[in-house]
């Protein structure tokens, strides 16, 4: 039986909201894959949510005058597990395929860092899905050729054709 590890990756942003945290898409995908006979596990790397402050990336330096207005826009943060911990957990699980959710363009860099670390360390196949994959499939393929599969559209349909 093929083992698939679905990952809700950590993210970096100024703030987050509850709706960004729910791995609803991964739960749907897990249900379909289990019905097809796959062994599936979900790693929700955003919970527990313990933000860690980061230095403001240079690409956001133009935002410095606005920090603190509104109150939740104070500092740039890493939400969720450290990438190193997640890469180690992937190795412990030893899946045949790793699939990541990438919901927003702003979170792609964290997902890309994770994908590259997994590919370097384990060489296992990696698939990306989510809103960002749907909107920017070709851009993701060109920017990160290490990704084996980019699943655009509803995963429950796309898995049948990709």
C-alpha positions in Angstrom: 0.0 0.0 0.0 1.3 3.4 -0.9 1.9 5.8 2.0 1.1 9.5 1.4 2.0 12.3 3.8 -0.1 15.4 3.4 1.4 18.6 4.9 -0.1 21.9 6.0 3.2 23.8 6.0 4.2 26.5 8.4 4.0 30.1 7.1 5.6 33.4 7.5 3.6 36.6 7.6 2.8 39.6 9.7 -0.3 38.0 11.2 -2.7 35.1 10.6 -6.4 34.4 10.9 -8.2 31.2 11.8 -9.5 30.6 8.3 -5.9 30.4 7.1 -5.1 27.6 9.5 -7.7 25.0 8.8 -6.3 22.1 6.6 -9.8 21.5 5.1 -8.5 20.8 1.6 -6.1 18.2 3.0 -8.9 16.6 4.9 -10.9 16.2 1.7 -7.8 14.8 -0.2 -7.1 12.4 2.7 -10.7 11.1 2.5 -10.5 10.4 -1.2 -7.1 8.8 -1.0 -8.1 6.5 1.8 -11.2 5.5 -0.2 -8.8 4.5 -3.0 -6.8 2.3 -0.6 -3.8 4.6 0.2 -2.4 4.9 3.7 -2.6 8.7 4.5 -1.4 10.8 7.3 -1.8 14.6 7.7 0.9 16.7 9.4 -0.7 20.0 10.4 2.4 22.1 11.0 0.5 25.2 12.0 -0.7 23.8 15.2 0.0 24.5 17.9 0.4 28.0 16.8 3.4 29.5 18.5 4.6 32.5 16.4 8.3 33.3 16.4 9.4 36.8 15.5 11.7 37.1 12.5 13.8 39.9 11.1 11.8 41.8 8.5 12.9 40.5 5.1 14.6 43.1 2.9 11.8 42.6 0.3 9.4 44.1 2.8 11.6 47.0 4.0 9.2 49.5 2.3 6.6 48.5 4.9 8.6 49.7 8.0 6.8 53.0 8.3 3.5 51.2 8.5 4.4 48.6 11.2 2.1 48.9 14.2 -0.8 50.3 12.2 -3.2 48.4 12.6 -2.3 46.8 15.9 -1.8 43.2 14.4 0.7 44.5 11.8 3.6 44.8 14.2 6.2 42.2 13.3 7.0 39.6 10.7 6.6 36.1 12.2 7.1 32.4 11.5 3.9 30.5 12.4 4.1 26.8 13.1 6.9 24.2 13.2 10.5 25.0 12.3 11.3 23.6 8.8 14.1 21.4 10.3 11.7 19.7 12.7 9.2 19.1 9.8 11.9 17.6 7.5 13.0 15.2 10.3 9.3 14.2 10.8 9.0 13.4 7.1 12.0 11.1 7.4 10.5 9.4 10.4 7.3 8.7 8.5 9.0 7.5 5.4 6.2 8.2 2.9 6.2 7.2 -0.8 4.9 10.7 -1.6 4.7 14.0 0.2 2.0 16.5 -0.8 1.9 20.1 0.4 -0.9 22.6 0.5 0.1 26.1 -0.7 -2.9 28.4 -0.2 -1.5 31.8 -0.9 1.4 33.4 -2.9 2.7 35.0 0.2 3.3 31.5 1.7 5.0 29.9 -1.3 8.6 30.8 -0.2 8.1 28.8 3.0 6.6 25.9 1.1 9.5 26.1 -1.4 12.1 26.0 1.4 10.4 22.9 2.8 10.2 21.2 -0.6 13.8 21.8 -1.4 14.9 20.5 2.0 12.8 17.3 1.6 14.1 16.7 -1.9 17.7 17.3 -0.8 17.5 15.0 2.2 15.3 12.2 1.0 14.7 12.5 -2.8 11.1 11.4 -2.4 8.4 12.6 -4.8 6.7 15.9 -3.9 3.3 17.2 -5.0 1.9 20.7 -4.4 -1.7 21.7 -4.5 -4.0 24.4 -3.2 -5.0 27.8 -4.4 -1.5 28.9 -5.4 -1.0 25.8 -7.4 -4.3 26.3 -9.2 -3.6 30.0 -10.0 0.1 29.7 -10.9 0.8 26.1 -12.0 3.3 26.9 -14.7 5.1 29.6 -12.7 5.5 27.1 -9.8 6.8 24.5 -12.3 9.4 27.0 -13.7 10.5 28.4 -10.4 10.8 25.1 -8.6 11.4 22.2 -11.1 12.2 20.0 -8.1 8.5 19.6 -7.6 7.3 16.3 -9.2 3.6 17.2 -9.5 1.6 20.5 -9.4 -2.0 19.7 -8.8 -4.3 22.5 -10.1 -8.0 22.7 -9.3 -10.0 20.6 -6.9 -7.7 17.8 -5.7 -10.5 15.3 -5.6 -10.9 15.8 -9.4 -7.3 16.5 -10.2 -5.9 13.4 -8.6 -7.8 11.3 -11.2 -6.2 13.1 -14.1 -2.7 14.2 -12.9 
